[in-house]
Amino acid sequence: MFCVGVALVLSGCGEDEETLTPPPTLAAADVTFLVQPGDAAGFSAQGEGGYGTLLPRAIFDQLEPLTRTDEPDALYAHLDVVGVRLDPCFREGQGEAPCQSQVRLVLQPVFEEDGAPISRDATVHLFYEVPIEELRALATSLAALREARGGGETIGAHVAPDEAAVRVLPRVGAERLRRVTFVAVHASGQAWTFGGFEVRGEGLEEIEPFSVGTHEQHLTSTGGTALLDATILPTPTVEPEAARWLSAAERGEMDAATQAEARAGLRRLLDPTAHNPGTVDCASCHMATPALYFAEPGTSGVPAAYADSQNQRMLGFFGRVASISPRVEAETDAVLEALKAP
């Protein structure tokens, strides 16, 4: 007699009955999660993965300086993983272009201040090409870890970051690194530079963000918690009314219909079914989260972490404040749907 059973004690299958552990159920926390600064020793730019150093110094040195106040040696030594994302089908542009199975790591400079770790308002994103079979196995392993440690299912700080790092590291490293993007901060934390590169060995090839016409974008945001007042240069041509909305002066000149279109544009920027990195520029996408918070106070669905218009972190930490954009949540829903498909 052939017996099949899951999550129950099998009977009628001979004298040696056994309990089979059910396979873990994938949740958002298994494919997108934060690593609280200081909580995973060695999970950093100079950490070693199964395919080499996570971010070799030779590549780091070709990036824009992440801050104007820290020395390069200190920045590299303190560049820690603060977020992990799994994506079985990263696609850019419109249509059904080929997609890539990836593990993406989010890193920020993490220093100690007043006796506790705190992140600088800058970031590096590392994109590793990982075969889909490995990605599925990694997601399942992370799900089993979460269930075993009693972690929650929603995106947040991982319940066992050291153990999660042990599962991620064998899949990543310089040999699989395909893209590096960065956000550098300057001007006393009121201005940022966005840029990115394709990795070609130890060399880098500049990526030109969609519709920008140049390699780097520059963003200023001076309003803080009191006001939304920001500018992106070169001026975005995608969702132009949303870009105008960022400026307090231009917003004041908009009629009701134009303001409504601007708010609709902000929502489209946060909707992965409307825009992806191949259809919109980087700065617009990052700035859309706090902009929508200010555009629709109390009703936008944007977390209170974005009540400061200078917070452009989409998955990471604004100082010590965990920041998870609605766009990241929506992208994670799509990842879960893809991974659960047969």
C-alpha positions in Angstrom: 0.0 0.0 0.0 1.3 3.5 -0.9 0.7 6.1 1.8 0.9 9.9 1.4 0.4 12.4 4.2 1.5 15.8 5.3 1.2 17.4 8.7 -0.3 14.4 10.4 0.7 11.1 11.9 0.5 8.4 9.2 -1.4 5.3 10.1 -1.8 2.0 8.3 1.7 2.3 6.8 3.4 -0.4 8.9 4.6 -0.4 12.5 7.0 2.6 12.3 4.6 5.5 12.1 6.2 8.9 11.6 5.2 12.6 11.5 6.1 14.4 8.3 6.8 18.1 8.6 4.7 20.1 6.2 6.6 22.3 3.7 6.8 26.0 4.9 4.3 28.5 3.4 6.0 31.4 1.7 5.2 34.8 3.1 6.3 38.4 2.3 8.9 38.2 5.1 10.7 35.3 3.3 11.4 37.3 0.1 11.8 40.8 1.5 13.2 41.7 4.9 15.2 44.2 6.8 18.3 43.5 8.9 18.4 45.8 11.9 21.7 47.8 11.9 24.3 45.9 13.9 22.3 42.6 14.1 24.2 40.4 11.6 27.9 40.4 12.0 29.9 40.0 8.8 26.9 40.6 6.5 28.6 43.5 4.9 30.2 44.9 1.7 33.5 43.1 2.6 31.8 39.9 3.7 32.5 36.7 1.8 29.7 34.9 0.0 29.8 31.6 -1.9 30.8 33.5 -5.1 33.3 35.9 -3.6 33.3 39.2 -1.8 29.8 40.8 -1.7 31.2 44.2 -3.0 34.9 44.2 -3.9 36.8 47.3 -2.9 37.9 47.8 -6.5 34.2 48.3 -7.4 33.3 50.3 -4.4 36.1 52.8 -5.2 34.5 53.5 -8.6 31.2 54.7 -7.0 30.3 58.3 -6.1 31.4 59.0 -2.5 28.4 58.0 -0.4 28.9 60.9 2.1 31.0 64.0 2.2 31.8 63.5 5.9 33.3 60.0 6.1 36.6 58.7 4.7 36.3 56.0 2.0 38.1 53.4 4.2 35.5 54.0 7.0 32.5 53.9 4.6 33.6 50.6 3.1 34.4 49.1 6.5 30.9 50.1 7.8 28.8 49.3 4.8 26.4 46.7 6.1 23.5 44.8 4.6 20.3 46.3 5.9 17.8 44.7 3.5 17.4 41.6 1.4 15.1 41.0 -1.6 14.4 38.0 -3.8 13.0 38.4 -7.3 12.5 35.5 -9.6 11.8 37.8 -12.6 13.4 41.2 -12.6 12.3 42.9 -15.8 12.9 46.4 -17.2 10.9 48.2 -19.9 7.6 47.5 -21.5 6.4 44.2 -23.0 7.6 40.7 -22.3 11.4 41.3 -22.3 13.4 38.5 -20.8 13.7 38.7 -17.0 16.4 37.8 -14.6 16.3 35.8 -11.4 18.0 37.8 -8.7 19.0 38.3 -5.1 19.3 41.9 -4.2 21.1 43.3 -1.1 20.6 46.8 0.3 23.6 48.2 2.1 24.0 51.4 4.1 26.9 52.9 6.1 26.2 52.0 9.7 28.2 53.8 12.5 27.7 54.0 16.3 26.2 57.1 17.8 25.2 57.6 21.4 26.0 54.0 22.1 23.8 52.5 19.4 24.1 51.7 15.6 22.7 54.3 13.2 22.6 54.3 9.4 23.8 57.1 7.2 21.2 58.4 4.7 23.0 56.8 1.8 22.7 53.4 0.2 24.2 50.8 -2.3 22.1 48.2 -4.0 23.8 45.0 -5.2 22.1 42.9 -7.8 23.2 39.2 -8.1 22.1 36.8 -10.8 21.0 33.6 -9.1 19.4 30.7 -11.0 15.7 30.3 -10.4 16.0 26.9 -8.8 18.5 28.3 -6.2 16.2 31.2 -5.6 13.2 29.0 -4.9 15.3 26.8 -2.6 16.6 29.9 -0.7 13.0 31.3 -0.3 11.9 27.9 1.1 14.8 27.8 3.5 14.1 31.3 4.7 10.4 30.4 5.2 11.4 27.4 7.3 13.7 29.5 9.4 11.0 32.1 10.0 8.5 29.5 11.0 11.0 27.8 13.3 11.9 31.1 15.0 8.3 32.4 15.3 8.8 35.4 13.0 5.9 37.4 11.5 4.8 37.1 7.9 4.9 40.8 6.9 8.0 42.7 5.8 10.1 43.9 8.7 13.3 43.2 10.6 14.2 39.5 10.3 13.6 37.5 13.5 17.0 35.7 13.1 19.2 37.9 10.9 22.5 36.0 11.5 20.8 32.7 10.5 19.2 34.4 7.5 22.6 35.7 6.4 24.0 32.2 6.6 21.4 31.1 4.1 21.8 34.0 1.7 25.6 34.2 1.6 26.3 31.0 -0.3 24.2 32.3 -3.2 25.9 35.6 -3.7 29.3 37.2 -4.3 31.3 39.1 -6.9 31.1 36.4 -9.5 27.4 36.8 -9.7 27.2 40.6 -9.2 25.6 42.1 -12.3 24.6 45.6 -11.2 25.4 48.2 -8.6 23.3 51.3 -7.9 23.8 54.0 -5.3 22.3 57.0 -3.5 24.9 59.4 -2.1 24.0 62.1 0.4 25.5 65.5 0.8 24.7 69.2 1.6 24.0 68.5 5.3 21.5 65.7 4.4 19.4 67.8 2.1 20.7 66.6 -1.3 21.3 63.2 -2.9 22.9 61.8 -6.1 21.5 58.7 -7.8 23.4 56.6 -10.2 24.1 53.0 -11.3 26.4 50.7 -13.2 26.4 47.4 -14.9 29.3 45.3 -13.7 31.8 44.2 -16.3 34.4 42.1 -14.4 36.1 44.7 -12.0 35.0 47.5 -14.3 31.7 49.4 -14.4 29.6 50.6 -17.3 27.4 53.6 -16.6 23.6 53.1 -16.6 21.6 56.0 -17.9 18.3 56.1 -16.0 15.2 56.1 -18.3 14.5 59.5 -20.0 17.2 61.3 -18.0 19.8 61.8 -20.7 22.8 61.6 -18.3 24.3 59.1 -15.9 23.4 60.8 -12.6 20.4 62.4 -11.1 20.4 65.0 -8.4 17.6 65.5 -5.8 17.2 68.2 -3.2 14.6 68.2 -0.5 14.6 70.8 2.2 11.2 70.7 3.8 11.7 68.0 6.5 8.7 67.3 8.5 7.1 70.7 7.9 6.8 70.8 4.1 7.2 69.0 0.9 9.6 71.1 -1.2 11.9 69.1 -3.5 13.5 69.4 -6.9 14.9 66.7 -9.3 17.6 67.5 -11.9 17.5 66.8 -14.8 13.8 67.5 -14.6 11.9 64.2 -15.1 9.8 63.8 -18.2 7.9 60.7 -17.0 4.9 61.7 -14.8 5.7 65.4 -15.3 2.9 66.7 -13.1 4.1 64.5 -10.2 7.6 66.0 -10.6 6.1 69.5 -10.5 4.1 68.6 -7.4 7.4 68.1 -5.5 8.1 71.9 -5.6 6.1 74.0 -3.1 6.2 77.0 -5.5 5.0 75.0 -8.6 2.4 73.1 -6.5 0.9 76.4 -5.5 0.3 77.4 -9.1 -1.6 74.2 -10.0 -5.3 74.1 -10.5 -7.4 71.4 -8.9 -7.4 69.2 -12.0 -3.6 69.3 -12.4 -3.2 68.6 -8.7 -5.4 65.5 -9.0 -3.3 64.3 -12.0 -0.1 64.9 -10.0 -1.4 62.8 -7.1 -2.5 60.1 -9.6 1.0 60.2 -11.1 2.6 59.7 -7.6 0.4 56.6 -7.2 1.5 55.2 -10.6 5.2 55.7 -9.6 4.6 53.4 -6.7 2.7 50.8 -8.7 5.0 48.2 -10.3 2.3 47.3 -12.8 2.5 50.9 -14.1 6.3 51.6 -13.9 9.5 49.7 -13.6 13.2 50.7 -13.7 13.0 50.6 -17.5 10.1 53.1 -17.7 10.9 55.7 -15.0 13.9 57.4 -13.5 15.4 56.5 -10.1 14.8 59.8 -8.2 11.2 60.1 -9.1 10.5 56.6 -7.9 12.3 57.2 -4.5 10.8 60.6 -3.9 7.2 59.5 -4.7 6.8 57.8 -1.3 7.2 60.8 0.9 5.5 63.0 -1.7 2.4 60.8 -1.6 2.4 60.9 2.2 2.3 64.8 2.1 -0.2 64.8 -0.8 -2.8 62.7 1.0 -2.1 63.0 4.7 -3.8 60.3 6.7 -5.3 58.6 3.7 -2.4 57.7 1.4 -1.5 54.4 3.0 2.1 55.4 3.2 3.8 54.6 6.6 4.5 57.4 9.1 8.2 56.8 8.5 7.8 59.1 5.4 6.4 62.0 7.4 9.8 63.5 6.8 10.1 64.6 3.2 13.8 63.9 3.3 13.3 60.2 3.7 13.9 58.5 0.3 14.7 55.1 1.7 12.5 52.5 0.0 13.8 49.5 2.0 16.2 50.4 4.7 16.7 52.8 7.6 16.3 56.6 7.8 18.7 57.0 10.7 17.1 54.4 13.0 13.6 54.5 11.5 12.7 51.4 9.5 11.4 52.5 6.1 9.4 50.2 3.8 7.7 51.9 0.7 4.3 50.7 -0.5 6.1 50.0 -3.8 8.3 47.5 -2.2 5.3 45.8 -0.6 3.5 45.7 -4.0 6.7 44.3 -5.7 6.9 41.7 -3.0 3.3 40.6 -3.6 4.2 40.0 -7.3 7.3 38.0 -6.2 5.2 35.7 -4.0 2.7 35.2 -6.8 5.5 34.2 -9.1 7.2 31.9 -6.6 3.9 30.1 -5.7 3.1 29.5 -9.4 3.7 25.9 -10.5 
